[in-house]
Structure formats: C-alpha cells, structure tokens
Amino acid sequence: MIDPVHDLASVRDATERLLSAAAALDDAAVAAPSRLPGWSRGHVLAHIARNADALVNVLEGRPMYESAEARDADIERDAHRPLAEHLADVRESAARFQSAGAADSDWARTVELRNGVTDTAARLPFRRLVEVELHHVDLGVGYELEHLPEDFTNREIEFLTQRFSGLAAVPPTMVSSADGGEWRTGGAEGSQIKVSGTAPALLGWLAGRRDGVGLHASGGPLPALPPL
C-alpha cells in the first residue's frame, strides 16, 4: 500500500544519510569517478539535486524537465562544483521537495513524468526515495545494496519486476528472494526461468547495479534486462 506521507519521511531520512556520507568527502573525491559509467560523484550529486526540483515541477503541475537536452546540460553544468556547493544544493533542493509534498492535497491524481510516463502523485515520494537510496550506493562511499532498508529493497524489487512485466524481450521469470518473497516478470512466451538469491543481489540485478553475481538461475540463463 502506498503511503506518501510515510514515504516523505523516509526520503528525509535517506537524504540525511546521503548528506552525512557525502560530507566526509573532499573536493578531489567529488571529482573522482562514481560507479555510474561516465559520471563523477559530482554528476551523481548534481543529478540528485536536479531530480528533486524536477519532481517539484511534477507535483506543481509543470513539465518534469524542459527537455532531455536541458536535463543533461543542467547536470553537466553543476557536476564540477566544490563539495560545499553540492551539499548545499542537495539539502536545499530536498527541502523544496519536502515542502511541495507537504502542500499536496490530491495524491490520487495522475501526473506525467519523463518520456510520457504517467503515475499517481502518491507514488512520487517513493520514486524520489529510489533516486536517493540507489544513487547513494552509486557514489561508492561505503553504502551498499546490503545497507538499504529491507522494506525499501522489497518494494523496489516489486516495482522493477512490474516494470519488466509483459516485455517480450524478457522471458517469463519467477524471482524469489531468500526471505520468501516471490515476484513474476517478463513476457508470456517461452519456458519460465527461476531466479533466486538474496534480496540485495536481486535488486542489484534488476536495477542494473550488478551483473547477477550471487544469483542462481534455473530453466535457462539469467535473463538480460533492458536498461532503466
């Protein structure tokens, strides 16, 4: 069940964890590569800040981004700043998102995100939580998928398996976690593949953060997933 008020509180806590970790860096470390190909840690921090403002746009009825080109240009513009500027920007943009969320009075309405994707407004705080938590891992500062809150990990596995559900390029797949969770994904044609492992390992594979190491596939090879 989606609870946007609870998720806003989770976003606040996750943002504080990220800011505390990032504050231990220095300017050279911010300029160093992140775990995302082609992006420095500064790119990741810039993206986190600009994503908060983009979701404020969505909550307030404006387009999420002016254009894909403008989104990329804003991240590149902000990526090379000193650490202190990144920290201030992430904190201030996060506060704007929290303020917009607190003012929202119609969580049931449909909103439009990037590339024509639609969702309910109530899902936006969780979408923001995904950005903060996964990109904290992407910074490569000691926060790993295994450190993510268990409830978040299971919800994100469910979200991603739903996202890949019905895709003909992905064989029908049963995803099973070591703690008993089960999710179905993929298309309808072909023999079913069963993929099992720990919840963090499953999330890493589904979210494109790991190559499937630690997972067991039966009935066929580990499916190749499309990029997010």
C-alpha positions in Angstrom: 0.0 0.0 0.0 1.4 3.4 -1.0 1.6 5.9 1.9 3.1 9.2 0.5 3.4 10.8 4.0 5.4 7.8 5.3 7.5 7.8 2.1 8.2 11.6 2.5 9.6 10.8 6.0 11.7 8.0 4.5 13.0 10.4 1.8 14.0 12.9 4.5 15.9 10.2 6.5 17.6 8.8 3.4 18.7 12.3 2.3 20.3 12.9 5.7 22.2 9.6 5.4 23.4 10.6 2.0 24.4 14.1 3.1 26.3 12.7 6.1 28.3 10.3 3.9 29.0 12.9 1.2 30.2 15.4 3.8 33.1 13.1 4.6 34.4 13.6 1.1 36.6 16.4 -0.2 36.7 18.3 -3.5 39.1 15.7 -5.1 36.8 12.8 -4.1 33.8 14.5 -5.5 35.6 14.9 -8.8 36.5 11.2 -8.8 34.5 8.6 -10.8 31.3 7.3 -9.3 30.0 3.8 -10.0 28.0 5.1 -12.9 29.9 4.9 -16.2 31.0 8.3 -17.3 29.8 10.1 -14.2 31.9 11.5 -11.4 30.5 11.7 -7.9 29.7 15.3 -8.7 27.5 14.3 -11.5 25.6 12.0 -9.2 25.1 14.7 -6.6 24.0 17.2 -9.2 21.5 14.7 -10.6 20.1 14.1 -7.1 19.5 17.8 -6.6 18.1 18.4 -10.1 15.8 15.4 -9.7 14.3 16.9 -6.5 13.5 20.1 -8.4 12.1 18.1 -11.3 9.7 16.3 -9.0 8.6 19.6 -7.5 7.7 20.6 -11.1 5.6 17.4 -11.4 3.9 18.0 -8.1 3.1 21.6 -9.0 1.7 20.7 -12.5 4.7 21.7 -14.7 6.7 19.5 -17.1 9.3 17.5 -15.2 12.1 18.8 -17.4 12.2 21.4 -20.1 13.7 18.8 -22.4 16.1 15.8 -22.2 18.9 18.0 -23.5 18.2 20.6 -20.8 18.2 17.9 -18.1 21.6 16.6 -19.2 23.0 20.1 -19.6 21.9 21.1 -16.1 23.7 18.0 -14.6 26.8 18.7 -16.6 26.8 22.4 -15.5 26.5 21.5 -11.9 28.7 18.4 -11.7 32.1 20.2 -11.3 31.3 22.4 -8.3 33.1 22.2 -4.9 31.8 19.8 -2.3 30.3 22.6 -0.2 28.2 23.8 -3.1 27.0 20.2 -3.8 26.0 19.7 -0.2 24.1 23.0 0.0 22.3 22.3 -3.3 21.2 18.7 -2.3 20.0 19.9 1.0 18.1 23.0 -0.4 16.5 21.1 -3.3 15.5 18.3 -0.9 13.8 20.9 1.3 11.9 22.2 -1.7 10.7 18.7 -2.5 9.6 18.1 1.1 7.7 21.4 1.1 5.9 20.7 -2.2 5.0 17.2 -0.9 3.7 18.6 2.4 1.5 21.0 0.5 0.0 18.4 -1.8 -3.7 17.8 -1.3 -4.6 15.4 -4.1 -2.4 12.3 -4.0 -4.8 10.3 -6.2 -4.4 12.4 -9.3 -2.4 11.3 -12.3 0.9 13.0 -13.1 3.2 12.9 -16.0 6.9 12.2 -15.7 9.6 11.9 -18.4 9.0 10.4 -21.8 5.3 10.3 -21.4 5.3 8.0 -18.3 2.4 8.6 -16.0 1.8 7.6 -12.4 -0.2 8.7 -9.4 1.0 11.6 -7.4 1.1 9.3 -4.4 4.0 7.3 -6.0 6.3 10.3 -6.3 7.7 10.2 -2.8 8.7 6.6 -3.3 10.2 7.4 -6.7 12.3 10.1 -5.0 13.3 7.6 -2.3 14.6 5.3 -5.1 16.7 8.1 -6.5 18.2 9.0 -3.2 18.9 5.4 -2.0 20.3 3.9 -5.2 22.4 7.0 -6.1 23.8 6.9 -2.5 25.1 3.4 -3.5 26.3 4.8 -6.8 28.6 7.3 -5.0 30.8 4.4 -3.9 31.4 5.7 -0.4 30.7 2.5 1.6 26.9 2.4 1.4 26.0 -0.8 -0.4 22.8 -2.5 -1.5 23.0 -4.7 1.6 22.7 -1.5 3.7 19.4 -0.5 2.2 16.3 -0.7 4.4 14.7 -4.2 3.9 11.2 -2.7 3.3 12.7 -0.4 0.6 14.5 -3.2 -1.1 11.4 -5.4 -1.3 9.3 -2.6 -2.6 11.8 -1.7 -5.3 12.1 -5.3 -6.4 8.3 -5.3 -6.8 8.4 -2.1 -8.7 11.1 -3.2 -11.1 9.5 -6.6 -11.7 6.3 -4.8 -12.6 8.3 -2.6 -14.9 9.7 -5.5 -16.9 6.4 -7.4 -16.8 4.9 -8.0 -20.3 8.2 -7.3 -22.1 8.7 -9.9 -24.9 12.4 -9.4 -24.8 12.5 -10.8 -21.2 11.5 -14.5 -20.8 8.8 -15.3 -18.3 10.7 -15.2 -15.0 9.9 -16.1 -11.4 12.1 -14.0 -9.0 12.5 -15.5 -5.5 14.3 -14.0 -2.6 16.0 -15.9 0.2 13.5 -14.4 2.7 10.5 -15.9 0.9 9.5 -13.0 -1.4 8.3 -14.0 -4.9 7.6 -11.9 -8.0 6.8 -12.6 -11.6 8.2 -10.6 -14.5 9.0 -10.8 -18.2 6.8 -11.8 -21.2 4.4 -14.7 -21.7 6.2 -16.7 -24.4 8.8 -19.4 -23.6 9.8 -21.6 -20.7 9.8 -20.0 -17.3 13.2 -19.2 -15.7 13.5 -19.1 -12.0 16.0 -16.6 -10.5 16.8 -16.8 -6.8 19.1 -15.1 -4.3 19.3 -12.6 -1.6 17.0 -9.5 -1.9 20.0 -7.1 -2.3 21.5 -9.3 -5.0 18.2 -9.5 -6.8 17.8 -5.7 -6.6 21.3 -5.2 -7.9 20.5 -7.3 -11.0 17.1 -5.7 -11.6 18.4 -2.2 -11.1 21.4 -2.7 -13.4 23.8 -2.2 -10.5 25.2 -5.8 -10.6 25.7 -8.4 -13.2 23.8 -11.2 -11.3 26.7 -12.4 -9.2 25.3 -14.4 -6.3 22.1 -15.3 -8.1 21.0 -18.8 -9.2 19.1 -19.2 -12.4 17.3 -22.5 -13.4 15.4 -23.3 -16.5 17.7 -21.2 -18.6 20.4 -18.5 -18.4 20.0 -15.4 -16.2 17.8 -13.1 -18.4 19.4 -9.9 -19.8 17.3 -7.0 -18.8 16.8 -3.7 -20.7 18.4 -0.6 -19.3 16.2 1.5 -17.0 
